[in-house]
Amino acid sequence: MSFDPSSLLYNDAALIPCIAQDETSGEVLMMAWMNAEAVARTLDSGCVTYWSRSRQAFWVKGETSGHVQELVELRMDCDRDALLAIVRQTGPACHTGRRTCFYSAVRDGDEVELMSPE
């Protein structure tokens, strides 16, 4: 059966959240938004493409930084309103230079930084 990106459930802004997860480690790297065209571009190119809400433009991960996300598999949740991109990540995923955007935690009521930039 052929996949149609319009079969996903997008929010009122025509966007769907996409979690990027490292293929090897299983580590959650980041969350960003996609629209139907970003989903189609990702599937066509094999390079994960997001929609930048601030710039109102497509954003190919790693296009300027070289920290590319190569798509291994795109999964959707049971409600079809969230995506999981299994990726091969080159370099840090976070714009702060950290491996993951999830580098802070709340522990015993305090915010703790879990990792420094690479």
Secondary structure, DSSP 8 states (H G I E B T S, - for coil): ----GGGS---TTS-EEEEEEETTT--EEEEEEE-HHHHHHHHHHSB-EEEETTTTEEEETTTTTS--EEEEEEEE-TTSS-EEEEEEE-S-SSTTS-S-S--EEEETTEEEE-----
